[in-house]
Amino acid sequence: MKILHLNDYLSGYGGSEVVMNNIVRVSSHEGEISTFEDAQDLDSYDLIHVHNVWSKNFDKLKGRKLVMSIHDYRLTKCMIGMRLCEAENRNCLTCRGLLGFYLNHLRIRPLWKFVDKQSPTLVVHSSYMKDYYKPKFDTTYMPIPLEVKDMNPSDNHEDYLFFSARCSNEKNPFAFARMCKEIGIKGIMALTISNTYFKRYMRQLQKFPNIEVFIEPEFKEQVDLYRHAKLTVHPYKYAEPFGISCVNSILCGTPLLSYPYGNLPHVSTLTAYGYEPLKNMVIGALESPSFYEALVKKTLDMRKEFVDEFDCGKRWDNFYEGIA
């Protein structure tokens, strides 16, 4: 099979080998890697694996056999998949292994109406789903490196705050760096590269001596950073568009403090309106052992609820009824 991996984000920063390797690993297939600008003869490929594509190129994808990444374990948003479906590409839909949970909590079931019910291909990036998901059409199971069972809480929470997001204005890593500086605690960031301003962002972040930055870390490494952090903190400027990082923090047993915005506000362990209230909440958790223990307990209770949903699939027994 001749496969093309498309990622327009590569053109934003000159093409990072780290990201390109991640793309192939996520897809579980070898293949050519390109941006839309550099891609040649799209019709010659049996499958086009789309990771991130500028909106100006959406129309060029209509009618092609695609795998659309709303599954990316490096915390890629689902929006690209939704928008491609909205562009009436009805040939193929792909989803993350934790599909049922996300679709339920995001309330994006209307996504399915864009799928061609006559000849869709569902690509599930998680082998364990096949035990209880019985779709009525062709299904390919493509494993991701780590599943929920690998995201175990740790008894060792070190003295650092953690932040995981794209390096962009929307995610505002500088608010996190500023908060760590004002509190006087080490901050660790796991950042994905998202645009042409990356180098400028990095130069500014280097001005914060108490900040350590990991660029495009392996998922296992990122999980370890979640597990051992004292807290995960998200002082975002805007609404969190998806919330995978929120779910990951809870699954790793680390309390998540954030603004109550976006599609998954209820996934945060605790929320605060505004920068100063959030900072004061963080300070309270660091200075009060009893408050921190209460946060950890709430986080572990939330984790149990999530894992119960993931493992038994109790809400999704008839999920595909009427689709195919």
N, C-alpha and C positions, 0 to 999 in steps of 0.2 A: 504494500500500500504506500502510495506517495503522499506524504503529509507535509503541510506547511504550518508553522507556528507564527502567528501574527501578533506583534506587540508594538503599537505605535509609540509607547513610552520609551522605547529604545532610542528613538530619534531625538528625544528630549535631552539626553545626556551622553550621546556619542556611542551608546551600545556597551553596556556593562556585561562582561563575560559571566559574572556571578549571577546576574539576573537571567541571562540567556540559558545558563545551565539549569537554573531553577525551573525555567519554563519547560524544558525537556523532561526534567524529573517529575514535575507535577503531572504532565500529560501521560507519563509512563510509556511514551513512544519516542523513538528517534525520528528525526525529520529536519527539514530546512527551517531556519529561523530568519525572519525578515520583518521590516516595517512595511506598511502599505506602499510607501513611496518607492521602495526598492524591490517590491515583489514583482515577479515576471510571470505572465501567462497564468492567471489564477485558475483558468479552466482545466489546466493540465493536472491539477491535484485531486486525489481521491477524497481528501478530507482537509479542511482548513480549521485549525485549532486557534480560536480567537481568544486572546487574553485581555488586551486593552486596545481599543481602537477609537481614534478621534471621531467625533460625531459627524464630521464632514464626509467620512468614508462609509457611513452606515449603508447608504443606498447601494454601494458597490457590493455589499454582501447579500443582497436579496436573491433568493432562489438558489443559493449555493449550499452544498452539504457541509455543515459546520458543526464544530463542538464549541460551545460558548462558555467561557469560564466565569461562573459565579461560584466556583468551588475553591478558589485558590487558597491553599493553606498558609500562604504568606499574607493573608488578610486583605485580599483584593475585594473590593465592593461587589455586590450583586448587581449594581445598576447597569453595568454593561450588558449583562444577559437580558435584563428586563427591557432595555431600550432596543436591543436587537430584535427581540420578539415583537415589540411595538412597531418596529420597522417592517413588520410582516414577513420576516424570514421564518417560514414554517417548516423548514427541513429538519432541524435538529435542535434539541434542548439538552443542556447538561446541568447537573446540580451537584451540590456538595453532599458528602456522605451524611451530614446531619440535616438533611433536607426537611424532614418532618417537623423538627423543632423550629427551624427558621421560618418555614412557611406559616406555621401556626402563629408564632409570636409577631411576625412582620405583617401578617394578614395580606399576603400577596398571592392568594390563590387565583385571582383573575389572570395571573401569568399563564395558566394552563390554556386559557381560551385562545391563545395565539399559536398553540401547537397544532400542526397538521395531524388530525386524528386518523388519517388514512395510512400514513407511512412515516411516523416519527421514529427517531432513534433516541432512546434515553441512555445517557452515559453517566453512570453513577461512580463517583470517585471514592468508593469505599466498599471493600469486599464483604463486610459483615452484613450489609443491608440486604443481600440476596437471600438471607435466611428467612426474612419475613415480608419483604416487598415482592409481590408477584405481579408485575406489570404484564399487560396483555400484548405488548409489542416488543420488538427486538431490544435487548438490553445488553450493554457491555459494562462489565465491572472493572474499574481501574482503581487500584488501591492507592491511598495516600499514605505517607510514611508513618504517621502516628495516628492512633485512634483515641477515643475518650479514655480507654483503659490505660494509656500511657501518660495521661495527664494527672498524676497522683499528687495530692497535697503533701507538703513537706512539714516536718516538725521544726525545721531550722529556717526561721525568717530573719534574714540579715538586715542590718540598718541601712537600707537604701529604698528609695521610691522608684517605681518603674513606670515607664511610658512606652507604649507601642502604637505606632501609627505611620501613615505616610508623611514624608517630609514636605509639608505644604502649608500655605496660609490657612487653609481650612482647618487643619489639625493643630496649628499653633504650638509647635514644640517650645517656643520661647516662653510661653506662659508657664510651662512646666519647669523649664530651667530657672526662670525667675523665682518661682515658688521654692525650689530646692535651695537656692542661694539665700533667700530671705529667712527660711527656716533653719538653715545651717546643716543640711543633711545631704549625703551623696545621692545623686540621681542617675539612673541608667536609662538610656533610650535605645529602643530597637526600631530603626527607621527604614522604611522602604523608599526608594527614589521615585519621585513622581513627576518632576518637571525640570525645566531648564534653569531654575533658580537654586538648584541643589547646592552647588559650590558656594553660592552666596550665603545660603542658610548655614552651611558647615562652618564658614569663616566666622559667622556671628556666634554660633554655638560654642566655638572654641574659646570664646572670651569668658566662658563660665568654667572655672577650674574644678568645680565639684561635679561636673557632668561627664559621664562616660557614654560614648555613642557606639552602637553596633549597627553597621550598615548591611542590610539584607542578610541577617543572620539565618543560619539553618534553623528549621523549625524546632528541632530537638534542643538546640541552644537557647532558642527563644522561650521554650517551655521551662527550661531550667531557670531562666531569668524571672519568669512569672512566679514559679514555685517558691523561690527563695527570697523574693522581695517582701519588705515589711508591708507595703501597700502598693496597689496600682492606682495612679491618679490621672484623671483625664480632664484638665481644664480647657476644653475645646471652646473655640469662638462660636462655632455653629453647631447645628444638630448633627449628631452622629448618624451617618447615612445607613449604616447596617448594624454594627455592634458585635462583629466577630471577636474583636479584642476584648470586649466586655465579657462575652461568654467564656473566652479562653481563660481570663483571670479567675472567674468563679470556678471553672473546672479544675484549675490548678490550686484551688483552696486559698487564694490570696484576696483579701478584701479589696473591693473596688470603690473608690470615692470619685464622684463625677458630678457634672451638671445634669439635671433631669431632662435632657433634650434628646430628640431623635426617636428612632423606631423601637428601641429597647430600653426605655428609662427604668423599667422595673428590674432589669438585670443588674443594676448597680447595687452594691451592698448598702450604700448610703449616698444621698444626694444633697447638694447645697446650691442655692441660687446665688451665683456671683463668685468672683475670684476670692475676695476676703473671707466670706463665710466658708468657702471650701478650704482655704488655707487654715483657718481656725479649727476646722474639723480635723484636718490632718494633724495639726499640732496636738489637739486633744487626744487623738489616737496614739500618738507617739509618747505622750507624757503620762497617760493614764492606762496602766496595765489592765484594769478591769474593763475599761471602755474598749480597749483593743481586743481582749478576749471575747467580749460580746460581739464585736464585728466578725471575728474569725468564726465563731459559732454560727452566726447568721449566714455567713458565706458557705460554710459546710452544709448547712440545711438546704440552701439554694442548690448547691452542687448535687446533693442527693436527689432532689426533684428533677434536675436536668438529666442525670444519669439514668434514673428510672425510666424517663421518657425515651432516651436513646436506646437503652438495652432491650426493653420489652416491646417497643413499638405499639403500645396499647391503644394510642389514639389514631393509629394509621392502618388498622387492619383492612379498612375498605377505602383507603386513600385513592386508589386508582380506579375505583368503580366509576364507570361512565366516561372515562377519559379515552380509552382505546375503542 
